[in-house]
Amino acid sequence: MSESFEASKVGTRNHTVEKQGAYLQESHQTDSVNPVTPAGSMMHRSPSRPQLDLSGAAIHGSQEEDRTPAILLPNQSDDISHFAIDIGGSLIKLVYFSRHSDSSKTPITPRKMCGLLERRRESLNGGSLRHTFPVLGGRLHFVKFETNKINECIEFIESKKLHPCNIIGESTYKDDASEGADDGAVIKATGGGAFKYAELLKDKLGVTLDKEDEMDCLVAGLNFLLKTIRDEAFTHVDGQKQFVQIDPNDMFPYLLVNIGSGVSMIKVDGEGEFQRVSGTNVGGGTFWGLGRLLTNSKSFDEILELSQKGDNSAVDMLVGDIYGGLDYNKIGLSASTIASSFGKATSGSKDLSDYKREDIALSLLRMISYNIAQIAYLNALRYGLTRIFFGGFFIRGHAYTMDTISFAVGFWSKGEAQAMFLRHEGFLGALGAFLSYDKHGLANLTSHQFVERFPMGAPCAGGEIQGPPIHDLNGKITWMEKFMAKGNEIMAPVPTSAPGTTGVGGFGRPLARSGSLRSDSSAALNVGVLWLVPTLEPFPLLKDPKRYEPSTIDLSDDDEREYWFNILSSHLPTLVGTAVGSEGGTDGAKRRGDAFAQAFRAHLARLRQEPAAYGKLSLATLLELREECLREFHFMDAYRAIKQRTKRH
């Protein structure tokens, strides 16, 4: 993939299998560079972490010279790898910034980079922008680990070269102004584990944790996402995901329900204006702990998978069990209403070993989900709020959990309040900690936006790591050949759960239109990498740009969507042949072409299973997904040979 940022349509979403510890390893330059300020004076590096400076960003290059113009950051020349960490009771969440180096180009030396920056400064003072400059930007990545496996997180940081020893080649940052300084890098951190594991991280990585307030980070992270990511928030009702467009000028007030090990409920009135209004100790840690005790499961995800096959009516006592199968109409309770969670387990007619693990897991999931949803609604009612955002890794994109919470909020509020969920649900704290760096520069970058892209750049299938980090394009192609040739789990359909029969509080279990709810355990793979790209300005004569929808083809229609999937699939061999021909038809180009075809088929297979996996689906996003996939395998212009022939004639 090119080392440049690439312009993209707003809302483009490409799928990945990068999440859950799978990753594409970028190489980082190891030479330190003193950046040149716009005024030409030299700045000195502090002994703490280098700062990410996005101020003064400009698009460089012309369409004739460069098909993917770079975003040049004239005030940023540290070859840095920024990261922040949120260490919770159950999970560690990591957000990191990385440079994406292009292995096909000669590495930039400190002397050469300073010269390029000086030429850039001179060109801004009246010269022309006809030179080629290095790309000095980067991307935001999101990764998670189980807290009890913190050593895996440490190994990941080392493998990605995020700690200072691997970035600069020394254990500390030093320059002429900081001679003798011996402090290690200072890393932003939040969560209770930032205190518990501070010494371990210092011993293993030589970093000092600068602890940020957890609530500050949660709110800052969510506000940033709602303002910058178009398809961040969504509702989930009856198995259907519907993205909600949030107006940045009208997003307050709202209630944030963060479900981690415990639950915090935060009323947010504006930027930096919030208060924790409630919470409960019955949260994700409760589900995981009780689930492990009751089902002997080894992981959180295993308990969720069990719940997909369960029937909670075998464990829960229903109103119908008390009233002989009849409704209690006088107070509006149907026979399927849960009268007592786990109530049937008190019966002496069964041994405890007679109860199925799957039924126990589903009953537990429903009990905790409904409890949290009701407390959240009561707090929203108390403060007159109609928007409730649910986040935290208890949800982790699980369809049934989201449907259960949505149904409960809708029932208790009689449709007046709305439960909304977040694509980056578990990373709010880590992202907020990242944003707390003094010079991240994101708040001042008004001419650019973040879009989420998902490279097929990780040895991951079924949500699990299948091999070592991928270091280069050849490694990626080899992985694609190895796993895709076997038709591995990445291409497999996501399993469905059996239809349920029971409800709670006067409502039944929410069902998809097909009569079943699909397990969305693979939705964890939907969090990708945030790229900084130029903002596309709306056409000035549009009457209402916010409501304008350029797509005239409705891909929410099943038949229409399948038609276009078939068109793209059938055209794929022709496209591969054209792309390979444009690269001279070499053996290397053929390998890249085959890998591209496999990757794009995986994207289409995922979209067939969950059309909203990457955000709101349109024909434009499908075509951009295909182009991004081509670029990922270094086909920068699949039709270059055809264009050249046409130009000659």
Buried (B, 14 or more C-beta within 10 A) or exposed (E): BBBBBBBBBBBBBBBBBBBBBBBBBBBBBBBBBBBBBEEEEEBEBBBBBBBBBBEBBBBBBEEEEBBBBBBBBBBBBBBBBBBBBBBBBBBBBBBBBBBBBBEEEEBBEBEBBBEBBEEBBEBBEEEEBEEEBBBBBBBBBBBBBBBEEBEBBBBBBBBBBBBBBBBBEEBBBBBEEBEEBEBBBBBBBBBBBBEEBBEEBBEBBBBBBBBBBBBBBBBBBBBBBBBBBBBBBBBBBEBBBEBBEBEEEEBBBBBBBBBBBBBBBBBBEEEEEBEBBBBBEBBBBBBBEBBBEBBEBEEBBBBBBBBBBBBBBBBBBBBBBBBEEEBBEEEEBBBBBBBBBBBBBEEEEEEEEEBBBBBBBBBBBBBBBBBBBBBBBEBBBEBEBEBBBBBBBBBBBBBBBBBBBBBBBBBBBEEEBBBBBBBBBBBBBBBBBBBBBEBBBBEEBEEBBBBBBBBBBBBBBBBEBBBEBBBBBEBBBBBBBEBBEEEBBBBEEBEBBBEBBBBBBBBBBBBBEEEBBBBBBBBBBBBBBBBBBBEEEEEEEEEEEEEEEEEEEEBEEEEEBEEBBEEBBEEBEEBBBBBBBBBEEEEBBBBBBBBBBBBBBBBBBBBBBBBBBBBBBBBBBBBBBBBBBBBBBBBBBBBBBEEEEEEEE
